[in-house]
């Protein structure tokens, strides 16, 4: 069986996600809350979410529910992002992501790629990272937008915090049979969709 190129998979999956009905997306976000709360222990761990773009699964209701249960939240910021909280204007980095503490009551500003980012700069090292994606397979391979920000960041995190959990967040329709992994690609520990939790062996 011929393996499709990542560009072809990406184009196809983004079109499928773009065609999703708003009501379905809202229902899926609600189902995600239940599944995340059933998996994540009731403790004070730091959880990294994300600001959804381009019809990504909306994790914001789940993030609010996690805060209400006592978890601390953080959001990713590109490490060389023009920064609203530093006079110098930029955050020095390696082309990966940094995580900044965030609470749902805190304001956000528009950053690169049209992604909302925190206006405060307190750094965080998450215990769990909720990762958006374009496609995934049952082996934990993830296809993103192609810039490699999450792969570089996950690699660093796994050296800094050995037991960090990397959780892909997606609609069930984003699962495909196989994604050809490259040496720099980081595998997910699990994937949570509106339909269930997929544990990676």
Backbone bond lengths (Angstrom), bond angles and torsions (degrees), N, CA, C in turn:
res aa  C-N    CA-C-N  psi(-1)  N-CA   C-N-CA  omega(-1)  CA-C   N-CA-C  phi
1 X - - - 1.458 - - 1.530 110.26 -
2 X 1.313 116.40 128.54 1.450 120.98 -178.24 1.527 110.53 -74.36
3 X 1.327 116.17 133.85 1.453 121.27 177.80 1.519 109.60 -86.71
4 X 1.326 116.58 127.80 1.455 120.65 179.42 1.524 110.03 -71.59
5 X 1.317 115.65 149.03 1.456 119.70 177.89 1.523 109.57 -68.63
6 X 1.335 115.53 156.17 1.461 119.97 179.44 1.522 111.35 -62.15
7 X 1.318 117.25 -35.36 1.466 119.89 179.99 1.523 111.50 -64.16
8 X 1.317 116.65 -40.04 1.466 120.67 179.30 1.525 110.30 -68.20
9 X 1.338 116.36 -44.98 1.469 120.30 177.87 1.527 110.05 -59.66
10 X 1.328 115.92 -45.31 1.465 120.54 -177.89 1.535 110.85 -60.51
11 X 1.310 116.27 -47.07 1.474 120.55 -179.24 1.523 111.11 -61.29
12 X 1.325 116.37 -43.71 1.465 121.39 -179.11 1.532 111.27 -65.45
13 X 1.332 116.42 -45.55 1.460 120.40 -176.94 1.524 112.30 -69.72
14 X 1.314 117.39 -38.20 1.465 119.51 178.39 1.528 110.55 -64.85
15 X 1.339 116.82 -35.57 1.463 120.30 176.98 1.528 110.81 -66.77
16 X 1.336 116.90 -40.34 1.474 120.31 178.36 1.522 110.96 -64.68
17 X 1.326 115.85 -41.03 1.461 119.64 -179.06 1.529 110.95 -69.37
18 X 1.315 116.07 -37.67 1.463 120.35 179.26 1.517 111.49 -63.24
19 X 1.330 116.87 -29.14 1.463 121.74 -177.02 1.529 113.27 -83.69
20 X 1.326 117.64 -2.22 1.459 120.18 -177.45 1.529 111.57 -64.16
21 X 1.306 115.52 141.67 1.458 122.49 177.37 1.530 110.14 -74.16
22 X 1.331 116.78 140.42 1.464 121.77 -177.80 1.526 110.98 -59.23
23 X 1.313 117.14 -40.90 1.473 120.84 -179.38 1.521 110.36 -63.18
24 X 1.333 116.00 -40.85 1.465 119.03 178.32 1.525 110.76 -64.82
25 X 1.321 116.50 -41.97 1.462 120.27 179.98 1.528 111.01 -61.55
26 X 1.318 117.08 -40.99 1.464 120.96 178.81 1.525 110.70 -66.01
27 X 1.331 116.60 -41.17 1.464 120.83 178.10 1.526 110.91 -64.29
28 X 1.334 116.25 -40.66 1.462 120.71 179.36 1.521 111.12 -64.15
29 X 1.335 116.53 -40.21 1.470 120.55 178.63 1.520 110.67 -62.93
30 X 1.326 116.85 -37.16 1.459 120.77 176.46 1.518 112.21 -66.55
31 X 1.326 116.03 -41.43 1.472 120.11 177.70 1.526 111.06 -64.87
32 X 1.316 116.38 -33.87 1.458 120.65 178.96 1.523 111.48 -63.01
33 X 1.327 117.00 -38.41 1.469 121.02 178.63 1.524 109.83 -55.83
34 X 1.305 116.31 -50.20 1.478 121.36 -178.12 1.518 111.55 -60.35
35 X 1.334 116.56 -43.62 1.460 119.93 -176.03 1.530 111.91 -71.73
36 X 1.323 116.68 -39.08 1.459 119.12 177.36 1.523 111.38 -64.82
37 X 1.325 117.04 -44.11 1.459 120.15 -179.40 1.528 111.35 -65.45
38 X 1.318 116.83 -30.81 1.467 119.68 179.20 1.523 111.58 -72.96
39 X 1.330 116.65 -25.10 1.467 119.76 -177.52 1.526 112.83 -94.59
40 X 1.315 117.20 -45.77 1.459 120.75 -172.55 1.521 110.30 -75.10
41 X 1.331 119.08 126.92 1.469 121.80 -178.84 1.530 111.35 -60.10
42 X 1.318 114.86 151.05 1.467 120.57 179.65 1.523 108.98 -82.86
43 X 1.343 115.25 78.99 1.459 120.25 -179.26 1.527 108.86 -139.46
44 X 1.300 116.71 -165.10 1.463 119.75 -175.63 1.529 112.15 -105.71
45 X 1.320 117.54 32.93 1.456 120.63 -179.34 1.531 111.08 -66.03
46 X 1.329 115.18 157.90 1.465 121.77 178.04 1.528 108.15 -95.07
47 X 1.314 116.26 125.57 1.461 121.41 -175.31 1.521 109.72 -119.76
48 X 1.308 115.91 127.97 1.460 121.46 177.23 1.522 109.44 -92.06
49 X 1.312 115.65 122.82 1.450 120.60 173.39 1.521 109.95 -102.92
50 X 1.313 116.50 -152.93 1.461 120.75 176.28 1.524 108.82 -158.84
51 X 1.319 115.95 160.29 1.456 122.15 174.95 1.523 107.75 -94.19
52 X 1.335 118.74 113.38 1.471 120.62 -172.14 1.521 113.39 -68.67
53 X 1.322 115.28 142.19 1.464 123.24 173.19 1.520 108.49 -134.61
54 X 1.310 116.84 161.42 1.470 123.42 170.87 1.526 112.66 50.62
55 X 1.326 116.61 46.21 1.468 122.36 177.77 1.530 114.22 63.89
56 X 1.325 118.03 23.95 1.466 119.79 170.62 1.526 109.34 -62.94
57 X 1.325 116.06 153.74 1.451 120.13 175.27 1.523 109.64 -53.67
58 X 1.330 116.55 130.12 1.460 121.96 -176.78 1.527 110.10 -81.85
59 X 1.335 115.76 110.33 1.459 120.13 -179.86 1.523 112.84 -93.38
60 X 1.327 117.67 -0.29 1.464 119.57 -175.03 1.521 113.46 -62.17
61 X 1.351 120.62 -42.70 1.472 118.75 175.23 1.528 112.29 -60.09
62 X 1.327 116.78 -38.51 1.463 120.41 178.96 1.526 111.05 -67.31
63 X 1.318 117.14 -37.77 1.463 120.48 179.63 1.531 110.67 -64.58
64 X 1.325 116.76 -40.51 1.463 120.30 177.05 1.528 110.33 -62.70
65 X 1.339 116.28 -43.23 1.464 120.33 179.04 1.524 111.21 -63.16
66 X 1.323 117.26 -36.91 1.464 120.77 179.47 1.521 111.39 -68.84
67 X 1.325 117.53 -39.99 1.465 120.84 175.69 1.522 110.39 -61.25
68 X 1.315 116.27 -43.49 1.465 120.69 -179.91 1.518 112.08 -63.01
69 X 1.324 116.68 -21.22 1.466 120.80 178.92 1.526 111.99 -95.71
70 X 1.330 117.31 3.06 1.455 119.97 173.00 1.511 116.62 105.76
71 X 1.318 118.03 2.54 1.457 120.24 179.41 1.525 110.65 -82.15
72 X 1.328 115.76 151.77 1.460 121.70 170.17 1.526 108.44 -92.69
73 X 1.320 116.01 145.89 1.459 120.95 -178.03 1.522 110.56 -115.72
74 X 1.319 114.76 155.18 1.461 120.60 169.61 1.523 108.18 -145.44
75 X 1.322 114.79 161.49 1.465 121.52 179.14 1.522 109.50 -127.46
76 X 1.330 116.83 150.19 1.463 119.76 -179.87 1.523 112.23 -80.13
77 X 1.325 114.14 145.43 1.459 122.88 173.33 1.519 106.97 -133.17
78 X 1.315 117.95 131.63 1.459 120.63 177.34 1.524 108.36 -58.70
79 X 1.317 116.69 133.92 1.465 120.25 -168.95 1.522 113.99 -66.38
80 X 1.338 118.63 -18.62 1.461 119.40 173.61 1.535 110.51 -113.29
81 X 1.352 114.40 27.53 1.468 122.15 178.34 1.528 110.46 -66.12
82 X 1.346 118.36 137.23 1.462 118.46 167.84 1.519 108.72 -56.15
83 X 1.306 117.25 123.50 1.460 120.95 -168.04 1.519 112.46 -106.66
84 X 1.347 118.27 127.45 1.459 121.45 -179.17 1.514 113.64 -76.34
85 X 1.361 118.28 -10.71 1.453 119.64 -174.35 1.533 112.97 -109.92
86 X 1.333 116.81 3.50 1.459 119.71 177.47 1.527 109.64 -121.36
87 X 1.326 116.96 133.55 1.462 120.85 -178.77 1.531 111.42 -62.21
88 X 1.332 116.10 -31.58 1.460 119.24 -179.71 1.522 111.99 -66.59
89 X 1.341 114.90 -23.44 1.452 119.02 175.46 1.507 115.48 95.98
90 X 1.347 118.42 -25.00 1.460 119.08 -177.11 1.524 110.61 -131.85
91 X 1.318 114.76 151.84 1.460 121.15 175.28 1.521 107.40 -99.72
92 X 1.313 116.50 126.13 1.454 119.79 -179.54 1.525 110.00 -73.78
93 X 1.324 117.02 132.57 1.456 118.69 -178.83 1.516 112.68 -161.10
94 X 1.352 115.60 -171.04 1.458 121.62 -174.61 1.512 112.30 -111.88
95 X 1.331 117.01 19.00 1.448 119.27 -177.87 1.511 113.34 85.33
96 X 1.323 117.41 7.96 1.450 121.46 174.47 1.522 110.21 -99.73
97 X 1.314 115.77 -152.73 1.460 121.55 179.46 1.520 109.69 -116.01
98 X 1.307 115.64 148.17 1.452 122.61 166.33 1.518 107.17 -111.10
99 X 1.324 116.54 154.32 1.466 120.76 177.94 1.521 109.16 -112.34
100 X 1.321 115.83 131.78 1.451 122.39 179.68 1.519 109.51 -118.08
101 X 1.334 116.17 133.64 1.461 120.29 177.73 1.525 110.39 -54.35
102 X 1.317 114.66 143.89 1.464 119.97 -178.35 1.523 109.52 -153.50
103 X 1.334 115.90 142.46 1.462 123.16 174.28 1.528 107.22 -120.92
104 X 1.331 118.17 146.53 1.468 119.76 -178.81 1.531 115.08 -55.41
105 X 1.334 117.48 -21.05 1.468 119.71 176.58 1.527 112.77 -82.39
106 X 1.336 117.60 -11.27 1.462 121.16 -178.01 1.527 110.95 -79.67
107 X 1.330 117.41 144.93 1.467 119.79 179.13 1.521 111.83 -72.88
108 X 1.314 115.28 158.05 1.453 123.23 174.98 1.525 108.75 -124.26
109 X 1.326 116.01 153.53 1.453 120.85 174.47 1.523 108.57 -125.14
110 X 1.322 115.80 161.59 1.452 120.14 -178.16 1.524 110.31 -80.87
111 X 1.349 115.58 124.69 1.460 121.24 179.12 1.517 110.72 -109.71
112 X 1.321 115.72 -157.49 1.464 121.44 -179.56 1.525 111.70 -62.06
113 X 1.321 115.98 150.38 1.463 123.82 178.29 1.535 112.38 62.54
114 X 1.337 116.92 17.21 1.458 119.82 -179.57 1.512 113.73 72.98
115 X 1.338 117.77 21.93 1.462 122.63 -178.25 1.523 109.75 -96.42
116 X 1.318 116.69 133.52 1.460 120.64 177.99 1.527 110.11 -77.17
117 X 1.328 115.95 135.29 1.461 121.38 -177.73 1.525 110.46 -129.76
118 X 1.334 118.39 158.57 1.470 121.06 179.70 1.524 111.80 -65.89
119 X 1.320 115.91 151.91 1.461 120.40 176.03 1.523 111.49 -93.59
120 X 1.304 116.96 -6.43 1.467 121.18 177.92 1.520 109.39 -102.82
121 X 1.330 116.49 155.74 1.444 119.09 -170.78 1.505 117.74 -113.90
122 X 1.342 119.28 14.18 1.461 120.02 -178.10 1.527 109.91 -69.10
123 X 1.317 116.57 121.90 1.456 121.26 -176.10 1.526 111.76 -73.80
124 X 1.325 115.83 152.29 1.462 121.84 178.50 1.526 108.89 -139.16
125 X 1.331 115.14 149.68 1.461 121.31 172.07 1.521 107.31 -117.85
126 X 1.328 117.92 103.77 1.464 120.16 -172.60 1.519 113.81 -72.19
127 X 1.342 114.06 153.09 1.463 121.46 172.16 1.521 111.23 -87.91
128 X 1.332 115.57 -27.09 1.458 122.49 176.81 1.514 108.40 -137.43
129 X 1.332 116.08 143.51 1.456 121.23 179.17 1.524 108.39 -124.88
130 X 1.324 115.88 120.76 1.463 122.11 173.98 1.522 107.20 -88.61
131 X 1.324 116.26 118.32 1.459 121.28 -169.81 1.528 110.66 -113.85
132 X 1.327 118.11 123.23 1.463 119.56 173.50 1.519 109.82 -73.48
133 X 1.314 116.65 161.27 1.458 119.47 -179.22 1.518 110.70 -158.44
134 X 1.313 114.79 166.72 1.465 121.79 177.25 1.524 110.35 -95.90
135 X 1.335 116.49 -39.66 1.467 121.49 178.07 1.525 108.66 -155.08
136 X 1.340 115.57 159.81 1.463 120.86 177.26 1.507 109.39 -150.49
137 X 1.336 115.76 163.27 1.462 119.96 173.69 1.527 109.69 -126.09
138 X 1.327 116.45 174.43 1.467 121.46 -174.44 1.521 112.60 -70.34
139 X 1.321 117.92 -10.98 1.461 122.01 178.48 1.530 112.03 -89.62
140 X 1.320 116.63 0.00 1.456 120.61 178.33 1.511 114.51 89.35
141 X 1.328 117.04 9.56 1.457 120.10 175.87 1.518 109.32 -78.21
142 X 1.323 115.53 137.13 1.463 122.32 -175.92 1.517 110.50 -120.66
143 X 1.323 115.61 138.09 1.455 121.12 172.70 1.516 108.15 -111.47
144 X 1.338 116.08 121.96 1.457 120.94 177.14 1.513 110.65 -105.33
145 X 1.324 116.44 -149.91 1.464 120.48 -178.24 1.528 112.46 -86.34
146 X 1.322 117.71 -8.00 1.452 120.29 173.27 1.515 116.28 107.37
147 X 1.338 118.20 -4.93 1.463 120.58 -178.01 1.528 113.05 -83.64
148 X 1.327 117.34 -20.62 1.458 121.16 175.30 1.524 115.79 82.30
149 X 1.341 117.98 10.28 1.465 120.13 -177.87 1.533 111.55 -59.40
150 X 1.320 116.66 -47.90 1.466 119.03 -177.32 1.518 112.02 -68.74
151 X 1.323 118.32 -38.31 1.471 119.82 179.35 1.525 110.92 -59.98
152 X 1.326 117.12 -46.53 1.464 120.07 179.90 1.529 111.14 -64.49
153 X 1.329 115.33 -39.54 1.463 119.72 -177.97 1.519 111.43 -69.63
154 X 1.319 117.38 -44.12 1.465 121.12 179.64 1.521 110.71 -62.24
155 X 1.322 116.48 -41.13 1.463 120.37 177.96 1.523 110.80 -58.61
156 X 1.333 116.78 -45.07 1.464 121.23 178.51 1.519 111.22 -64.36
157 X 1.328 116.50 -46.19 1.466 120.80 -178.75 1.523 111.87 -59.44
158 X 1.313 116.69 -40.01 1.460 119.98 -177.81 1.520 112.07 -68.19
159 X 1.304 117.89 -21.00 1.462 121.22 173.39 1.524 111.13 -83.51
160 X 1.332 116.25 -34.76 1.466 121.02 -177.65 1.519 111.65 -79.61
161 X 1.320 116.86 -42.24 1.464 122.18 -176.60 1.529 107.72 -131.13
162 X 1.308 115.85 98.44 1.462 122.61 -170.05 1.520 113.14 -56.24
163 X 1.331 117.21 -37.63 1.465 119.64 -172.81 1.527 113.56 -98.23
164 X 1.329 117.51 18.36 1.459 119.86 177.56 1.531 109.26 -61.56
165 X 1.340 116.15 140.09 1.464 121.78 179.18 1.526 109.11 -105.24
166 X 1.320 115.77 129.39 1.456 122.02 179.99 1.525 107.90 -108.41
167 X 1.315 116.05 113.05 1.467 121.86 -171.69 1.526 109.86 -116.66
168 X 1.314 116.32 114.37 1.456 120.73 175.41 1.521 110.51 -73.16
169 X 1.325 115.97 138.47 1.465 121.75 178.18 1.525 107.73 -118.47
170 X 1.331 116.32 123.95 1.459 119.16 -174.39 1.524 110.95 -158.67
171 X 1.312 115.47 165.79 1.458 120.98 166.79 1.527 107.72 -80.07
172 X 1.321 116.83 151.53 1.463 120.08 -178.49 1.529 111.97 -60.89
173 X 1.334 117.41 -29.06 1.460 120.57 -179.23 1.524 112.72 -68.37
174 X 1.335 117.17 -9.87 1.460 120.50 -179.71 1.529 112.75 -86.03
175 X 1.326 117.20 -3.48 1.464 119.84 177.34 1.520 110.48 -79.71
176 X 1.332 116.15 134.27 1.456 121.64 175.71 1.527 108.51 -127.56
177 X 1.321 116.30 172.21 1.464 120.37 -174.88 1.523 112.66 -67.71
178 X 1.329 116.31 -41.22 1.468 117.51 -173.31 1.519 111.14 -157.61
179 X 1.327 115.02 135.97 1.456 122.46 170.55 1.526 107.15 -119.33
180 X 1.309 116.70 125.19 1.466 120.74 -179.33 1.529 109.37 -70.91
181 X 1.337 116.29 112.89 1.465 121.20 -178.08 1.520 110.59 -81.65
182 X 1.329 115.63 141.28 1.461 122.60 175.02 1.525 108.71 -107.12
183 X 1.340 118.18 163.42 1.471 120.50 -175.46 1.522 114.48 -54.43
184 X 1.322 117.90 -32.74 1.467 120.30 -177.14 1.525 112.72 -85.33
185 X 1.330 118.69 -7.68 1.462 121.73 -177.17 1.526 110.89 -75.07
186 X 1.312 116.35 132.80 1.460 122.41 178.16 1.527 109.90 -100.24
187 X 1.324 116.01 131.13 1.464 120.45 -179.91 1.530 111.43 -78.62
188 X 1.316 114.71 150.92 1.459 122.17 173.32 1.522 109.32 -80.27
189 X 1.339 116.24 153.09 1.466 120.65 173.73 1.522 111.17 -84.36
190 X 1.307 116.13 -27.68 1.457 121.62 178.38 1.513 108.63 -166.53
191 X 1.326 115.86 166.85 1.462 121.90 175.56 1.516 107.90 -131.31
192 X 1.336 116.33 135.80 1.454 121.04 175.60 1.523 107.85 -117.39
193 X 1.323 115.19 125.75 1.457 121.83 176.11 1.526 108.70 -120.05
194 X 1.320 115.77 178.65 1.462 119.28 176.59 1.530 111.98 -65.66
195 X 1.347 116.63 -17.25 1.467 120.74 -176.60 1.513 113.77 -96.63
196 X 1.334 118.10 -19.08 1.453 118.36 -178.62 1.509 113.22 166.25
197 X 1.330 114.43 -173.69 1.467 122.67 -179.10 1.529 107.90 -111.99
198 X 1.322 115.75 126.33 1.456 121.73 -179.54 1.522 108.48 -108.65
199 X 1.314 116.19 110.14 1.464 121.14 -179.98 1.528 108.66 -86.55
200 X 1.316 115.94 131.98 1.457 120.85 -179.56 1.522 109.46 -90.89
201 X 1.296 117.00 128.11 1.466 121.45 -178.66 1.531 110.16 -80.52
